Amino acid sequence: MAKKHYLTATLPDGYVKTIGPTSSDFTHYWRIVAILENGRTEVFWGHTKTLAEARKKRAATADAAAQRGWTSYEFEVVELRRTAQAPAL
């Protein structure tokens, strides 16, 4: 059985997302913050095993924006930091 670890993403705006415990080898975290026509905000996120895989999400985001009628969106990718223990809150 693979050893479990925690993965932490820190985004430029200071938001911190921790994933785990997990035995998966994810390397990058992506987040889309979409502004809807009614002014509300929706957030979508995920993690990938390569930077290239995360970058492919960016291309799909433009299609999603057109289909869903978003007025604007931000797409961000950051590298995950791997630790043996859960980060302190």
C-alpha positions in Angstrom: 0.0 0.0 0.0 1.3 3.4 -0.9 2.1 5.8 1.8 -0.4 8.7 2.3 0.6 12.3 2.1 -0.9 15.8 1.9 -0.9 18.2 -1.0 -1.2 21.9 -0.5 -1.8 24.6 -3.1 -1.3 28.3 -2.3 -2.9 30.6 -4.8 -1.7 34.2 -5.5 -4.7 35.7 -3.7 -3.7 33.8 -0.5 -6.3 31.0 -0.8 -4.9 27.7 0.5 -6.3 24.4 -0.5 -5.2 21.1 1.1 -5.9 17.7 -0.4 -5.4 14.5 1.5 -4.5 12.3 2.9 -3.9 10.8 -0.5 -1.5 8.4 -2.2 -2.0 10.0 -5.6 0.9 11.8 -7.3 -0.9 15.0 -8.2 1.5 17.9 -9.1 -0.7 20.9 -9.9 -3.9 22.5 -8.7 -6.1 24.5 -11.0 -9.0 26.9 -10.2 -11.5 28.8 -12.3 -13.4 31.7 -10.8 -16.3 32.5 -13.1 -18.5 35.6 -13.0 -22.1 34.8 -14.2 -24.4 37.1 -16.1 -26.4 37.8 -12.8 -23.2 38.9 -11.1 -22.8 35.7 -9.0 -19.6 33.8 -8.8 -18.9 30.1 -9.3 -15.7 28.4 -8.5 -14.4 25.2 -10.2 -11.2 23.4 -9.2 -9.2 20.2 -9.7 -5.8 18.7 -9.6 -3.7 17.0 -12.3 -0.6 14.8 -12.5 1.3 17.2 -14.9 1.5 20.9 -15.7 0.7 20.1 -19.3 -2.6 18.4 -18.2 -3.5 21.5 -16.2 -2.8 23.8 -19.1 -5.2 21.8 -21.3 -8.0 22.8 -18.9 -7.4 26.5 -19.9 -8.4 25.8 -23.5 -11.6 24.0 -22.4 -12.4 26.9 -20.1 -12.9 29.3 -23.0 -15.5 26.9 -24.5 -17.2 26.6 -21.1 -17.4 30.3 -20.7 -19.2 30.6 -24.1 -21.6 27.7 -23.3 -22.5 28.9 -19.8 -22.7 32.6 -20.5 -19.9 33.7 -18.1 -19.2 37.4 -18.4 -15.6 36.8 -17.3 -13.4 34.3 -15.6 -9.9 33.8 -14.1 -8.0 30.5 -14.6 -5.1 29.8 -12.3 -2.6 26.9 -12.0 -0.2 26.4 -9.1 2.2 23.7 -8.1 1.2 21.5 -5.2 3.5 21.2 -2.2 3.7 17.6 -0.8 4.0 17.1 3.0 3.9 14.0 5.3 1.6 15.7 7.8 -1.5 17.9 7.5 -0.6 21.6 7.6 -1.5 23.5 10.8 -4.7 25.5 10.6 
